[in-house]
Amino acid sequence: MTRLNRRGLIAGAALGAAALAALAGQGTAQAQDAVEWRMQALWDAGTTPYEYEKKFVERVSELTDGKFSIKLFSAGQLVPANQAFDAVRAGAFELMKTYDGYEAGKIPAFAFTSSIPFGFPQSDQYEAWFYELGGLELAREAYDRAGLFYIAPTVYGEEPIHSTVRMETIADMADKKGRFVGLASAVMGDMDVAVTPMATGEIYTALEKGLIDFADRGDLTANYEAGLAEVAKFIILPGVHQPTTATSYVANKAAYEALPDSYKAALAVAAREISGSLRQHIMTQNAEVLEKYKEKGVEVIYLDEADVASHRASAVESWKKATKDDDLANRVLESQVNFMTALGLL
């Protein structure tokens, strides 16, 4: 598998350096007016991602000497999660953490700024697309059409597949009942999986009762905490349906534009730092929790790289259909496919 040179990716830190320069160039934070925002997180309080959102708002405050305060709320605490997009756009609160794919039905480009089934296998590759190849600007263009401002992504790794049946190849998934949502449901459906959409809270029971054979749910730790080791004795890796993931910090456009440049820079710096630190935490956490699965009798099956690569090539047609002939979505996908080709993935 082709790997990006990490030294090359460190060049992406230039964004952080430029943002920090903006912080300095604006003069001291004490010279700026105090600003208070509210933010709704994507996850419930107490979860690992929520803990990192706490770090995010603390870092923004630190970078502005306490002048830019963001009060954090857990998922659904201000509005139901499926209403956050419209609530931030209307100015009910200023900032949300979201998963772009939730709104891909309205804005097709969002299907590709959240996760690409059979797409980039490494988080660094996906993050490089955002920061080095114009992905950030494309995401901002997509949100601008909705009257929102895309600040930055949080990029991390795969979500696994939990199965009640042994599957050693992607072809083994054909004709079996699998739970997927969003773009993954379309791509896996094109690969002859009998896709069965359902709410996250229904997955445990569905696996237990045999209503589905395998499922996408969340990250390894969250799924362990939800008890999936009790009802699904196989884990399939890599999680080809969601090999890498991007959630995003999205602000009300008017509120963002009213910020001093130094506060905008603080948001950018904090977002980039949290993306890396959460990803590294998940990496170490995954290694630990896999051992816990094994102790409960769960077998971890790794798909062959050649098998994944061949299906990545066939997934391209599914990706093209997901653009719905939207110009921006086509530009996003073309940029990503070009990068995957340069990396030797396609």
HELIX and SHEET records of a PDB file:
HELIX    1   1 ARG A    6  ILE A   10  1                                   5    
HELIX    2   2 ALA A   11  ALA A   13  5                                   3    
HELIX    3   3 ALA A   14  GLY A   25  1                                  12    
HELIX    4   4 ALA A   29  ALA A   31  5                                   3    
HELIX    5   5 THR A   48  LEU A   63  1                                  16    
HELIX    6   6 ALA A   81  GLN A   83  5                                   3    
HELIX    7   7 ALA A   84  ALA A   90  1                                   7    
HELIX    8   8 ASP A  100  GLU A  103  5                                   4    
HELIX    9   9 PRO A  108  ALA A  111  5                                   4    
HELIX   10  10 SER A  123  GLU A  132  1                                  10    
HELIX   11  11 GLY A  135  ASP A  144  1                                  10    
HELIX   12  12 ALA A  171  MET A  173  5                                   3    
HELIX   13  13 GLY A  182  ASP A  190  1                                   9    
HELIX   14  14 THR A  200  GLU A  202  5                                   3    
HELIX   15  15 ILE A  203  LYS A  209  1                                   7    
HELIX   16  16 LEU A  220  GLU A  225  1                                   6    
HELIX   17  17 LEU A  228  VAL A  231  1                                   4    
HELIX   18  18 LYS A  253  GLU A  257  1                                   5    
HELIX   19  19 ASP A  261  GLU A  295  1                                  35    
HELIX   20  20 GLU A  305  ALA A  322  1                                  18    
HELIX   21  21 ASP A  327  ALA A  342  1                                  16    
SHEET    1   A 5 PHE A  68  PHE A  73  0                                        
SHEET    2   A 5 VAL A  35  GLN A  40  1                                        
SHEET    3   A 5 LEU A  95  THR A  98  1                                        
SHEET    4   A 5 THR A 245  ASN A 252 -1                                        
SHEET    5   A 5 LEU A 148  TYR A 156 -1                                        
SHEET    1   B 6 ALA A 194  VAL A 195  0                                        
SHEET    2   B 6 LYS A 177  ARG A 179  1                                        
SHEET    3   B 6 PHE A 214  ASP A 216  1                                        
SHEET    4   B 6 ILE A 161  SER A 163 -1                                        
SHEET    5   B 6 PHE A 234  LEU A 237 -1                                        
SHEET    6   B 6 GLU A 299  TYR A 302  1                                        
END                                                                             
